[in-house]
Amino acid sequence: MPARSAYDRELVFEQAEVYARRHGKVRLELDRHEMLISLVRGDASRPCAECGQREAVLSFSVGSRPLCRHCIRTCR
């Protein structure tokens, strides 16, 4: 899915998070990066590879690299 602006990216992430909450997980390709957004199960939260923050509800990853809600949005 093309993301031409920061606003486009934010809309895409908001929709992907809604689908992940509803269906358990969603794969997203944005600017040629494949991402996985999924519900966190129990203590399965991993620290963000960039800032160390842990997410409580959803997990975000690019490949095997976990990222927080903020860092995944700035991933290039």
C-alpha positions in Angstrom: 0.0 0.0 0.0 1.5 3.3 -0.9 1.9 5.9 1.8 2.5 9.3 0.3 2.4 11.4 3.4 2.6 11.1 7.2 -1.2 11.4 7.3 -1.5 8.4 4.9 0.8 6.3 7.0 -1.2 7.2 10.2 -4.5 6.2 8.6 -3.0 2.9 7.4 -1.7 2.1 10.8 -5.0 3.0 12.5 -6.9 0.7 10.2 -4.3 -2.1 10.6 -4.6 -1.9 14.4 -8.4 -2.1 14.3 -8.1 -5.3 12.1 -5.5 -6.8 14.4 -7.7 -6.3 17.4 -10.6 -7.9 15.7 -8.8 -10.8 14.0 -5.8 -11.4 16.2 -3.1 -10.4 13.7 -2.6 -8.6 10.4 0.2 -8.5 7.9 0.9 -5.1 6.3 3.2 -4.1 3.5 3.9 -0.4 3.6 6.7 1.3 1.5 8.1 -2.2 0.6 8.4 -3.2 4.3 6.4 -6.2 5.5 5.1 -5.8 9.0 3.1 -8.0 11.4 0.7 -6.4 13.9 -0.8 -8.9 16.4 -2.4 -9.1 19.8 -0.1 -9.6 22.8 -0.9 -12.8 24.6 -0.1 -12.8 28.3 3.5 -12.0 29.0 4.5 -12.4 25.3 5.5 -8.7 25.0 9.0 -8.1 23.7 10.9 -4.8 24.2 11.2 -2.5 21.1 14.5 -3.0 19.3 14.8 0.8 19.0 13.7 2.3 22.3 13.1 -0.6 24.6 9.4 0.2 25.3 7.0 -2.8 25.7 3.5 -2.7 24.2 0.7 -4.0 26.3 -2.1 -4.7 23.7 -0.5 -5.1 20.3 2.9 -6.2 19.1 4.5 -4.8 16.0 7.4 -6.3 14.1 9.4 -6.0 10.9 10.9 -9.4 10.2 12.0 -10.7 13.5 12.6 -7.2 14.9 10.0 -6.1 17.5 9.1 -2.4 17.4 6.8 -0.3 19.5 3.8 1.6 18.2 5.8 4.8 17.7 9.0 3.2 16.2 7.0 1.1 13.7 5.5 4.2 12.2 8.8 5.8 11.5 10.4 2.6 10.1 12.0 3.2 6.8 
